[in-house]
Amino acid sequence: MASCKFSCREPVYPDWQDAVALLPEAGISGLEVNVRPADALAEVVAGIRAGGLEPMTLAGGVKLDDQASVAAYLAAIDAAGGQGIPIFFTSAHGGEDDRDFAMGKLRELAEVAAERGVTIALETHPPFCLNAISMLATIQAVDHPNLAVNLDTANIYYYNEGLNSADELERVVEHVVSLHLKDTDGGFKSVNFPVLGEGVVDFERIFAILDGAGFDGPLTLELEGPLTSGKPVAERHAAVLASMAYLRSIGVA
């Protein structure tokens, strides 16, 4: 996959300016930006682009049964569209006791997103995107082209037992528009997310599946937990460099 679009989650670094300054050294050209008010987002996006990076995704969440949360999410869709950010990585909750309501609300949000040129990418989180079965059920129930999946290569292990992320990706790859690249020791609810290549995720197979499907979306490093939490910039950046070195060693970066 010679044309991979590598990105990085903003919280991997203490602030976005650090990310803009350091990510090019790692061969990363994109950033996943946290949700902000529209004016603050415009300022950050301008700084990111001035630094030679592209804001490939916007990251936020929504509580589907909370009117204020939905209103804030709609404003964030507007902001993403206004800044030319094509994918809104989203952790969706709320409405678990009324699935028809939740699916209808996701459909409404996807329709607004389509009008703004944005695709919603649901994170690998319960209750709506826990694993491939859950992802497919949600995608089929909502039935809108602007609602898709963000597959997190470690969250499959974190939230499930007896599954692996390559198998799950293979089942849903046609609905995946973005990935979070994260490794894990494979333990259920384990927060041990090491440098890529030091855990159990079969990244070679992950990339083979993506290549076979013609995937061309953002591939976002999500290094979190003890690996980066509370660490100085230099240690965080060293983990990014080591992760990208691993991806180069398997021929995908």
RODO-2510 file (C-alpha; in nm, 4 decimals, decimal comma):
residues 253
     n   res          X          Y          Z
     1     m     0,0000     0,0000     0,0000
     2     a     0,2337     0,2672    -0,1285
     3     s    -0,0242     0,5459    -0,0985
     4     c    -0,1161     0,4984     0,2698
     5     k    -0,2493     0,8112     0,4383
     6     f    -0,0895     0,7966     0,7816
     7     s    -0,2270     1,0207     1,0508
     8     c    -0,1984     1,0549     1,4269
     9     r    -0,4432     1,1269     1,7051
    10     e    -0,3972     1,4741     1,8483
    11     p    -0,3827     1,3498     2,2134
    12     v    -0,0738     1,1383     2,1402
    13     y     0,1146     1,4647     2,1932
    14     p     0,0604     1,7177     2,4746
    15     d    -0,0669     1,9750     2,2241
    16     w    -0,1314     2,0012     1,8535
    17     q     0,1661     2,2315     1,7946
    18     d     0,3999     1,9521     1,9093
    19     a     0,2303     1,7146     1,6669
    20     v     0,2665     1,9571     1,3760
    21     a     0,6329     2,0137     1,4532
    22     l     0,7275     1,6476     1,4974
    23     l     0,5025     1,4270     1,2838
    24     p     0,6739     1,4997     0,9495
    25     e     0,9926     1,3428     1,0894
    26     a     0,7941     1,0228     1,1363
    27     g     0,6614     1,0269     0,7796
    28     i     0,3098     1,1144     0,8943
    29     s     0,1144     1,3706     0,6964
    30     g    -0,2165     1,3882     0,8800
    31     l    -0,3704     1,4649     1,2163
    32     e    -0,6946     1,3586     1,3798
    33     v    -0,8165     1,6761     1,5455
    34     n    -1,0341     1,6942     1,8563
    35     v    -1,3705     1,8672     1,8397
    36     r    -1,3636     2,2377     1,9288
    37     p    -1,5925     2,5361     1,8805
    38     a    -1,5973     2,6389     1,5148
    39     d    -1,3716     2,9424     1,5545
    40     a    -1,1131     2,7523     1,7580
    41     l    -1,1228     2,4626     1,5107
    42     a    -1,0631     2,7021     1,2218
    43     e    -0,7586     2,8448     1,3985
    44     v    -0,6135     2,4990     1,4702
    45     v    -0,6820     2,3708     1,1184
    46     a    -0,5081     2,6758     0,9709
    47     g    -0,2054     2,6068     1,1910
    48     i    -0,2003     2,2394     1,0967
    49     r    -0,2110     2,3150     0,7263
    50     a     0,0486     2,5891     0,7597
    51     g     0,2748     2,3246     0,9122
    52     g     0,2347     2,0982     0,6109
    53     l    -0,0099     1,8491     0,7618
    54     e    -0,3713     1,7775     0,6724
    55     p    -0,6544     1,7408     0,9263
    56     m    -0,7798     1,4072     0,7936
    57     t    -1,0406     1,3390     1,0601
    58     l    -1,2285     1,5167     1,3368
    59     a    -1,2725     1,3254     1,6642
    60     g    -1,5702     1,3569     1,8947
    61     g    -1,8686     1,1826     2,0417
    62     v    -2,2436     1,2026     2,0727
    63     k    -2,5065     1,0861     2,3190
    64     l    -2,7959     1,0115     2,0894
    65     d    -3,0674     1,0507     2,3531
    66     d    -2,9346     1,3826     2,4849
    67     q    -3,0695     1,6847     2,2983
    68     a    -2,7813     1,9118     2,3970
    69     s    -2,5241     1,6522     2,2917
    70     v    -2,6944     1,6052     1,9548
    71     a    -2,7066     1,9824     1,9000
    72     a    -2,3347     2,0119     1,9786
    73     y    -2,2625     1,7225     1,7444
    74     l    -2,4573     1,8860     1,4620
    75     a    -2,2547     2,2039     1,5147
    76     a    -1,9371     1,9950     1,4954
    77     i    -2,0528     1,8403     1,1658
    78     d    -2,1005     2,1930     1,0325
    79     a    -1,7532     2,2880     1,1505
    80     a    -1,5955     1,9792     0,9942
    81     g    -1,7635     2,0480     0,6627
    82     g    -1,6645     2,4115     0,6756
    83     q    -1,2995     2,3174     0,7268
    84     g    -1,2984     2,0480     0,4579
    85     i    -1,2486     1,7613     0,7055
    86     p    -1,4148     1,4657     0,5341
    87     i    -1,4442     1,2109     0,8176
    88     f    -1,5935     1,2590     1,1626
    89     f    -1,4602     0,9837     1,3899
    90     t    -1,7401     0,9327     1,6399
    91     s    -1,8005     0,7456     1,9628
    92     a    -2,1785     0,7099     1,9771
    93     h    -2,3760     0,6242     2,2904
    94     g    -2,7288     0,6731     2,4174
    95     g    -3,0525     0,5073     2,3197
    96     e    -2,9289     0,1599     2,4043
    97     d    -3,2749     0,0670     2,5389
    98     d    -3,4512     0,1824     2,2208
    99     r    -3,2554     0,0592     1,9235
   100     d    -3,5039     0,1886     1,6666
   101     f    -3,4680     0,5377     1,8129
   102     a    -3,0870     0,5154     1,8121
   103     m    -3,0701     0,3913     1,4546
   104     g    -3,3118     0,6617     1,3434
   105     k    -3,1044     0,9297     1,5142
   106     l    -2,7850     0,8003     1,3509
   107     r    -2,9648     0,8125     1,0155
   108     e    -3,0649     1,1757     1,0770
   109     l    -2,7070     1,2658     1,1656
   110     a    -2,5738     1,0847     0,8584
   111     e    -2,8141     1,2798     0,6397
   112     v    -2,6893     1,6113     0,7800
   113     a    -2,3310     1,4912     0,7406
   114     a    -2,3967     1,4078     0,3747
   115     e    -2,5183     1,7638     0,3157
   116     r    -2,1883     1,8923     0,4588
   117     g    -1,9658     1,6511     0,2648
   118     v    -1,8781     1,4553     0,5801
   119     t    -1,8866     1,0825     0,6572
   120     i    -1,9461     0,9646     1,0142
   121     a    -1,7064     0,6839     1,1118
   122     l    -1,8288     0,4996     1,4200
   123     e    -1,5559     0,3957     1,6609
   124     t    -1,5080     0,0349     1,7743
   125     h    -1,7022     0,0950     2,0957
   126     p    -2,0114    -0,0559     2,2525
   127     p    -2,3036    -0,0493     2,2089
   128     f    -2,3259     0,0037     1,8339
   129     c    -1,9859    -0,1008     1,6981
   130     l    -1,8521    -0,3560     1,9444
   131     n    -1,7364    -0,6095     1,6822
   132     a    -1,8115    -0,7132     1,3243
   133     i    -2,1583    -0,8496     1,4066
   134     s    -2,2486    -0,5282     1,5876
   135     m    -2,0977    -0,3093     1,3146
   136     l    -2,2859    -0,4847     1,0368
   137     a    -2,6132    -0,4712     1,2297
   138     t    -2,5755    -0,0946     1,2794
   139     i    -2,4700    -0,0233     0,9225
   140     q    -2,7583    -0,2283     0,7854
   141     a    -3,0147    -0,0736     1,0217
   142     v    -2,9107     0,2856     0,9469
   143     d    -2,8639     0,2162     0,5762
   144     h    -2,6992     0,5456     0,4837
   145     p    -2,3781     0,5880     0,2790
   146     n    -2,2502     0,8593     0,5130
   147     l    -2,2458     0,6301     0,8144
   148     a    -1,9452     0,3994     0,8161
   149     v    -1,6971     0,2287     1,0498
   150     n    -1,3680     0,3277     1,2086
   151     l    -1,2014    -0,0016     1,2998
   152     d    -0,9689     0,0128     1,6003
   153     t    -0,7203    -0,2725     1,5771
   154     a    -0,6816    -0,2995     1,9564
   155     n    -1,0350    -0,2258     2,0727
   156     i    -1,1566    -0,5534     1,9215
   157     y    -0,9490    -0,7267     2,1891
   158     y    -1,0264    -0,4753     2,4625
   159     y    -1,4042    -0,5109     2,4334
   160     n    -1,4305    -0,8748     2,3193
   161     e    -1,2948    -1,2137     2,4133
   162     g    -1,2016    -1,4760     2,1548
   163     l    -1,1933    -1,2390     1,8560
   164     n    -0,9070    -1,0884     1,6568
   165     s    -0,9019    -0,7642     1,4663
   166     a    -0,7917    -0,9075     1,1304
   167     d    -1,0874    -1,1479     1,1194
   168     e    -1,3263    -0,8697     1,2193
   169     l    -1,1817    -0,6306     0,9605
   170     e    -1,2204    -0,8907     0,6879
   171     r    -1,5915    -0,9129     0,7640
   172     v    -1,6592    -0,5384     0,7553
   173     v    -1,3858    -0,3899     0,5360
   174     e    -1,6294    -0,2653     0,2722
   175     h    -1,7834    -0,0387     0,5372
   176     v    -1,4547     0,0851     0,6882
   177     v    -1,3479     0,4390     0,5969
   178     s    -1,0778     0,4891     0,8608
   179     l    -0,8680     0,2908     1,1087
   180     h    -0,7042     0,3493     1,4403
   181     l    -0,3720     0,1667     1,4390
   182     k    -0,3172     0,0494     1,7944
   183     d    -0,1462    -0,2597     1,9330
   184     t    -0,2405    -0,4516     2,2459
   185     d    -0,1238    -0,7370     2,4638
   186     g    -0,4559    -0,8997     2,3726
   187     g    -0,6033    -0,8984     2,7203
   188     f    -0,9733    -0,8314     2,7739
   189     k    -1,0042    -0,4740     2,9088
   190     s    -0,6246    -0,4477     2,9181
   191     v    -0,4837    -0,0953     2,8812
   192     n    -0,1422    -0,2252     2,7782
   193     f    -0,1206    -0,0718     2,4299
   194     p     0,2445    -0,1027     2,3248
   195     v     0,4394     0,0320     2,0292
   196     l     0,3021    -0,1146     1,7072
   197     g     0,4532    -0,4559     1,6397
   198     e     0,5113    -0,5358     2,0068
   199     g     0,1651    -0,6768     2,0741
   200     v    -0,0683    -0,9354     1,9236
   201     v    -0,2267    -0,7417     1,6360
   202     d    -0,1448    -0,9015     1,2996
   203     f    -0,0701    -0,5802     1,1125
   204     e     0,0648    -0,7618     0,8076
   205     r    -0,2698    -0,9323     0,7604
   206     i    -0,4566    -0,6102     0,8438
   207     f    -0,2749    -0,4281     0,5640
   208     a    -0,3189    -0,7185     0,3225
   209     i    -0,6954    -0,7043     0,3783
   210     l    -0,6982    -0,3271     0,3293
   211     d    -0,4902    -0,3575     0,0137
   212     g    -0,7191    -0,6241    -0,1275
   213     a    -1,0206    -0,4010    -0,0673
   214     g    -0,8595    -0,0957    -0,2277
   215     f    -0,8817     0,0965     0,0976
   216     d    -0,7510     0,4536     0,0728
   217     g    -0,8700     0,6156     0,3950
   218     p    -0,6711     0,7567     0,6856
   219     l    -0,4680     0,5211     0,9044
   220     t    -0,4383     0,6946     1,2381
   221     l    -0,1870     0,6065     1,5076
   222     e    -0,3554     0,5894     1,8446
   223     l    -0,0875     0,5443     2,1078
   224     e    -0,2402     0,5692     2,4521
   225     g    -0,2416     0,4255     2,8003
   226     p     0,0871     0,3862     2,9909
   227     l     0,2835     0,4178     2,6656
   228     t     0,2113     0,7912     2,6398
   229     s    -0,0010     0,9053     2,9341
   230     g     0,1849     1,1604     3,1432
   231     k     0,5033     1,1123     2,9427
   232     p     0,7150     1,4006     2,8100
   233     v     0,6995     1,4935     2,4433
   234     a     1,0265     1,3169     2,3608
   235     e     0,9045     0,9813     2,4923
   236     r     0,5716     1,0099     2,3153
   237     h     0,7427     1,0983     1,9896
   238     a     0,9862     0,8091     2,0313
   239     a     0,6859     0,5727     2,0469
   240     v     0,5499     0,7261     1,7258
   241     l     0,8871     0,6879     1,5526
   242     a     0,9191     0,3269     1,6692
   243     s     0,5676     0,2466     1,5494
   244     m     0,6325     0,3928     1,2059
   245     a     0,9672     0,2104     1,1890
   246     y     0,7785    -0,1137     1,2488
   247     l     0,5291    -0,0329     0,9716
   248     r     0,8207     0,0367     0,7362
   249     s     0,9781    -0,2963     0,8370
   250     i     0,6702    -0,4820     0,7122
   251     g     0,6623    -0,2782     0,3918
   252     v     0,3506    -0,0686     0,4447
   253     a     0,4981     0,2744     0,5264
***
